[in-house]
Amino acid sequence: MFRSPGAIALQIGPLSIRWYGVLIALAVLVGTSLAQREARRKGLDAEPLMNAIVLGIVCALVGARLYYVAFNWDYYAGNLGKIAAVWEGGLAIHGGLLGGLLGGGAYALHRRLPVARYLDICAPSLILGQAIGRWGNFFNQEAFGTPTTLPWRLYIDPAHRPPALAQFEFFHPTFLYESLWNLAVFALLVGLLRRSLERSPGALFLAYLGLYSAGRFFIEALRIDSLMLGPLRAAQVVSVLLVVLSAGGILYLLRAGRPAPRST
């Protein structure tokens, strides 16, 4: 059984340091260090990559927050001061991916840097950072699933339970499911796919998108707080699109990089 110790990691007078912010910072630190190391392994200058990453991180945070706010506008329209309160939670991965790609990608294109190779370098860092960051949901008691009696069930305080499920105490720890899935994807990217896809720049990043999205599609079905597109869960719709995009993109890149057959 899991039980959150609370959202506050450290209280210094009126200053509250939240676990959510600590984990986001840790994810950024670990991810950027890993990307820098991989750039050096590939013989690339790490400085312009770091510049693209820093800009991408800023844009990713903005995109993740705006994406979440847009889907919950009825609440934030009456609480405009809460829009910037990212330390309380409310970051959407898909919005972060979009913002990060637009910001970091635009910088790389402007500087005429190898965008596809940069994306491949960042792919393992992104999924590892997501695995770390998901634990912020645990401390905030958010993004959990339907009620369950499984041994690894998650206890949710009454104040954090949806009114319709107030009589239940234990829920699926979907943060844990996604964190474990992300770790498995990281291991697959680094241990197998990075080498086999190295001759097709951009393919590793597409593999990251597809593998993450495949797991997210099924995990999202358990969540009770999904962002909705009419009757559909937005994350599942986006996940399907990304799986299709990544599969098609990888096939295209592999065929494009295949040597032409010799004529006889």
N, C-alpha and C positions, 0 to 999 in steps of 0.2 A: 504494500500500500504506500502511496506517495501522499505527502502533505506539505504544502508550501510553508516555509518559515516566515513568509511575509515579503513585501516588495522592497523594504528598506534594508540596504546592506550596511549603512553606517549613518548615524545621526550625530552631527556636530552643531550643537545649538539649533538655530533655525534651518541649518543646511541639511537637506536629506540627500544622501547618495543612494540611488536605487539600483537594484540588481540588474534591471533592464538595461540601464545605461552602461553599467560595468561590463555586461556581456557583449553589448554592441561594440564597445571600445576594444574588448579582447578579441572579438571576431575580426575587426579591422586590423589590429596589430598582427595577429597570426596570419591573416590572409595576405597582407602586404609583404610581410617577411618571406612567406612562401613564394610569392610571385617574384620578388626580387632575386631570390635564390635560383629560381627556375630560369629567369632571364640570363643570369650569369652562366648557368649551365649551357644555355643555348648560344652563348657568345654574343649576346646583345647588350647594348648600353642600357643599364637599368634606370638611368636618370630620367629620360623622356617617358619611359614606361611608368615610373612613379608619379610623374606629373599628370599623366593621363588617369592614373588610378585615383589620385587625390581628388581631381575634378570629378571623376566618375562617382566616387563615394559621396561627395557633397550632393551631386545631382540625384544619386540613388536615394539618399535620405529624404530629399525634397519630393521626389517622385513617389516614394513609398507612402509618405504622409498624405500627399494630395490625392493619391489614388484611394486611400482609405477614407479620407474626408469626403470625397466626392460620392462614395457609396453610402455615407452616413450623413448626408447634408442636412436632413431634417433635424438632427440633433445639433450639429455644429452651427447651423444658421442662427440658432438662439444662444449659442455659446461660442462666439467668435474668438474669445480669449483662449479657448481650449485647443484651437487649431495647431498652435505651436508646441503644445505640451506632449512632445514625442516621448518623454521619459515615463509617461503614464501608459505607454503602449499604443497600439494602433498604427502599425507599419505593415503595408501589404507588399509581399515579395515581388509580385508581378509589376507593381508600380515602381519598385526599386530597380528591377531589371531594366525596365524601359527608360527610366531616368538616367541610370548609369550608362547604358548603351548610347543614349543621345549625347550626354555630356562628355564622357571619355572618348567615345567614337568620333565626335565632332572635332575634338582636340587632335586626336591622332590623324584624322583625315587632313585637317588644316596644316599639320606639320609634316604631312606626307610620310607618316610612319607606317610600319607593317601591321595594319589593323588586324588581319586574320591571325597572325602569329601572336599578337598581343592578347587577343581573345582566348586563344588556346592556353597561353601562360596563365591567364586569370581564372580559367574554368575550375581547376581544383581548389583554388583559393576561395572562389565564390561558394562552392558547395560546402566546404569545410566551415567557412564563416556562417553559413546558414545553419549548419548543425549546432554550432555554438550559440548563435543568437536565439534559436528556438527555445532555449532554456529560460529566456526572459519571460515567455508566456507562463512557465511554471510558477515563477515567483509572483507574477501579476495575477495569477489565477484566471487566465483568459485562454481563448482558443482551445477549449477542451471539447470532448466529444459527448456522445449520448451516455445515459446512465448505464452502469455495468456492475457486475459482481465479481469480475475477474480478479485474481490475486494481485495484479499490478494496477489495480484501480487507483484513481486519483481523488482524494478528498477535497471538496470545494466548500469553503465557508458559506453560510447562508446568505451573506451580503453579496456574494458573487454569483449566486445561482439565478438562472432565468426564472421569473415568477411562475411560469407554467411547469417548471421542474423543481420547485422549492422543496418538495417532499423527499427528493432524492439527495443522498450525501456523496455518492461515489460516481465518477464519470470516467470515460476513456481518456487516458493521457495522450491525446493526439500530438502534443508537442514532442513527446518521447518517441512516438512512432516515426514522426517526420525526421527527428534528429538522427535516429538510428538508420533510417533509409538514406539520409544524406551522407552519413559516414560510410555506408556501403557503396554509394555512388562514388564518393571520393576514392575509396580503395580501388574500385574498378577503373576509374580514370587514370590513376597514378600507376597501378600495378599492371594493367593490361593495355588499355586503349591508347595511352599517351605514346607508347612506342609504335604500336601498329598503325596509328593514324598520323604519325609525324610527317609523312610525305604529302599530306593533304591539309594544308593550313586552313583552319576554320572548322575542320571536322570534329576536333575534340570539344570545342565549345558547343557545337550542335549536339554532340553526344551528351554533354552535360545537361543541356536544355531538355532533351528528350527523356533521359533517364529520370531526372528530377520530376518532370511533369507526369511521367507514368505513375510514380509513387504518390505524388500529390493528388492525382485524380481519385485514387482509392481512399486515401486518408481523409480527403475533404468530405467524402460521403458520410463520415462519422461525426463531423463537426456540427454543432448546433448554432454557430454564430457566423455562418458563411455570408459573404457579400453576394448579393443576388442580382441577376439580370432577368427580371421578370420571374418566371417559375424556375429558372436554371441557376445553379451555383456558378458564379463568375469564374472562380478558380478552376472549376472543372472544364468550363468552356475554353478558357485560355490554355489549359493543360492539353486538351485534345488538339487544339490548333498547333501548339508547340511540338507535340509528338509528331504530327504529320509533317510540319515544316522541317524538323530536324531529320526525320527519316529520309525525306526527299532530298534535303540539302546534302546529307552525307553520301547518298547514292550518286548524286551529281558530282560531288567533289572527288569521290573515288574513281569514277569513270573518267573525269577530266584529267586526273593525274596518272591514269594508266597508260603505259607506253603504247604507241600505235603499233599494230602488227606489221611485221616486215613483209613486203611484197616478194613473191617468188616468181 
